[in-house]
């Protein structure tokens, strides 16, 4: 699979999660949907780390490194999307200037 295909697959998967969240937000408080998104992502990420560890001790020893990694990555993504929304605020929210 080429890097372009991987990138396409990455964004298609992200769009599928966002689509589900948008659908749920029509019937459930969007804040709750957002909190659920964060909860699910953190739970899945820790599952991946645990599955790759040979023992509970090895898993536990990775806590600080793992937490630092995921928090750093999330912050970068959040800042990137914040800047994008700031630059495209009216367009993304369907507002006329």
C-alpha positions as CSV (number, residue, x, y, z in Angstrom):
1,X,0.0,0.0,0.0
2,X,1.4,3.4,-1.0
3,X,1.8,6.3,1.4
4,X,-1.0,8.1,-0.5
5,X,-3.3,5.1,-0.1
6,X,-2.5,5.0,3.6
7,X,-3.2,8.7,4.0
8,X,-6.5,8.2,2.1
9,X,-7.4,5.3,4.4
10,X,-6.5,7.3,7.5
11,X,-8.7,10.2,6.5
12,X,-11.6,7.9,5.5
13,X,-11.4,6.2,8.8
14,X,-11.4,9.6,10.7
15,X,-14.3,10.8,8.6
16,X,-16.3,7.6,9.5
17,X,-15.8,8.4,13.2
18,X,-16.7,12.0,12.7
19,X,-19.8,11.0,10.8
20,X,-20.9,8.7,13.6
21,X,-20.3,11.5,16.1
22,X,-22.3,14.0,14.0
23,X,-25.2,11.5,13.8
24,X,-25.1,10.9,17.5
25,X,-25.0,14.7,18.2
26,X,-28.4,15.0,16.6
27,X,-30.0,13.1,19.5
28,X,-27.4,13.3,22.3
29,X,-25.7,16.4,23.8
30,X,-22.6,17.0,21.6
31,X,-20.5,17.5,24.7
32,X,-21.3,14.0,25.8
33,X,-20.5,12.7,22.3
34,X,-17.1,14.5,22.5
35,X,-16.4,13.1,26.0
36,X,-17.3,9.6,24.7
37,X,-14.9,10.1,21.7
38,X,-12.0,10.9,24.1
39,X,-12.8,8.1,26.4
40,X,-12.9,5.5,23.5
41,X,-9.7,6.8,22.0
42,X,-7.8,6.6,25.3
43,X,-9.2,3.2,26.1
44,X,-8.2,1.8,22.7
45,X,-4.8,3.4,22.8
46,X,-4.1,1.8,26.2
47,X,-5.3,-1.5,24.8
48,X,-2.7,-1.3,22.0
49,X,0.1,-0.5,24.5
50,X,-1.0,-3.4,26.8
51,X,-1.3,-5.8,23.9
52,X,2.3,-5.0,22.9
53,X,3.7,-5.5,26.4
54,X,5.1,-8.9,27.6
55,X,4.0,-8.4,31.2
56,X,2.1,-6.1,33.5
57,X,5.4,-4.8,34.8
58,X,6.6,-3.9,31.3
59,X,3.3,-2.3,30.6
60,X,3.4,-0.3,33.9
61,X,7.0,0.9,33.2
62,X,5.8,2.5,30.0
63,X,3.1,4.7,31.6
64,X,5.0,8.1,31.6
65,X,6.3,7.6,28.1
66,X,3.0,6.5,26.7
67,X,1.0,9.3,28.4
68,X,3.5,11.9,27.3
69,X,3.4,10.6,23.7
70,X,-0.4,10.6,23.4
71,X,-0.8,13.9,25.2
72,X,1.8,15.6,22.9
73,X,0.2,14.1,19.8
74,X,-3.3,15.1,20.9
75,X,-2.2,18.7,21.6
76,X,-0.5,19.0,18.2
77,X,-3.7,17.8,16.5
78,X,-5.9,20.0,18.6
79,X,-3.8,23.1,17.8
80,X,-3.7,22.2,14.1
81,X,-7.5,21.9,14.0
82,X,-8.0,25.1,16.1
83,X,-5.9,27.1,13.6
84,X,-7.8,25.6,10.7
85,X,-11.1,26.5,12.2
86,X,-10.0,30.0,13.1
87,X,-8.9,30.5,9.5
88,X,-12.1,29.0,8.1
89,X,-14.6,29.8,10.9
90,X,-17.5,31.2,8.8
91,X,-17.1,28.7,6.0
92,X,-17.0,25.6,8.4
93,X,-20.0,26.8,10.4
94,X,-22.0,27.9,7.3
95,X,-22.1,31.5,8.3
96,X,-22.0,34.4,5.9
97,X,-19.6,37.3,6.5
